[in-house]
Amino acid sequence: MKTIFPVLIIIALALAGCNTDAGEKLKKDFMPIARGENDEIILVIDSAQWKAGIGDELRKTYQQYMMLLPQDEYEFSVNKVNPRKLNDVFRHAKNMIFVMTLDSKTAESRAVREYFTDNSLKKIQQDSSIFYTVRRDEFAKGQIVLYLFGQDAETLEKRIGDNRAALKSLFASAVRERTRDEILAKPKKETIAAIEENHPYSIQVPFGYDLAKNLPNFIWLRKLDSQSEWNVFVYEGDYTDRGVFNKVDEFRDEITSTYLRDSEKPEIFIKRQPEVPVLTQRVTFKDMFAVESRGLWKISDSSGGGPYVSYTFVDEKTQKIYYIEGYVYSPPTKKKHLIREVEAILSTFELKKPVVAN
């Protein structure tokens, strides 16, 4: 016991002498790890506002079904919490949203306001142009906290609606990053190396995936278990038709009918479900223009099917077009977490940088 107190005194003196940065680092070191599901959002908001216009805009942003899944599944799991009952279990969630407007004077709103400093409240009162801020590792490591605020409810409601895509993307990107970190905790290095050796690109391969095909212009990764199947493939070809971006669905048909046929029954292959329109949007992928597609696939004999997500883009330096896709199959289960896994793998795709001669 005699040695404990001197040590504690030394630690206390060291803490007292810490500068702000060191103090923040020490605080973070002792933080708990954020917990819960990757897509769960703890929403801290006045109950009256949740039932009114602000709540409607938040539901349109975070309580929508994920696009083109066979079963209805919300993209995020939103858990609305009474601000007066917020405890450490909720505060340590991976995703949190605090909502506050200065015009609301209820007890619940006052409880939310306690999470804002006096200086912050003053700035909100003076500047109506700001309506949100994002803090990482606020109450736990690996956490993202979004603060939404405004001088009045009507203004904040409009701001949420006008910035819906960006507010949604904040958490969607975080879910993808966490999924990627989890599945790549044990990468399959030999498979990654085999791909890099034979192709002008790299892609990360998690443990459990096998390289089912490794052709000069096509690779196919697969993971199987007793009830589910995960698939990722990459196609590379010459870029000869600019119109391909307007008919990605037909481009996919050409690829899958050529490379994804049953080896024992070649008349059976992977195709789209033509009854369901493919949803496409123009996006930026690895700093390149791309078309993201989401649709439903099936085996040509209708013995199975499921959702897929893909990206189509061109390497301007080599004039090669790439079509990369992840698709899943799991009849007895929901598909949201499965499609997110293959989507996370797609996000690791990287074109090799050209070698510059000395």
Secondary structure, 3 states (H helix, E strand, C coil): CCCHHHHHHHHHHHHHCCCHHHHHHHHHHCCCECECCCCEEEEECCHHHHCCHHHHHHHHHHCCECCCCCCCCECCEEEEECHHHCCHHHHCECEEEEEEECCCCCHHHHHHHCCCCHHHHHHHHHCCCCCEEEEECCCCECCEEEEEEECCHHHHHHHHHHCHHHHHHHHHHHHHHHHHHHHCCCECHHHHHHHHHHCCEECCCECCCEEEEEECCEEEEEEECCCCEEEEEEEEEECCCHHHHHCHHHHHHHHHHHHCECCCCCCCEEEECCCCCCEEEEEEECCEEEEEEEEEEEECCCCCEEEEEEEEEEECCCCEEEEEEEEEECCCCCCHHHHHHHHHHHCCCEECCCCCCC
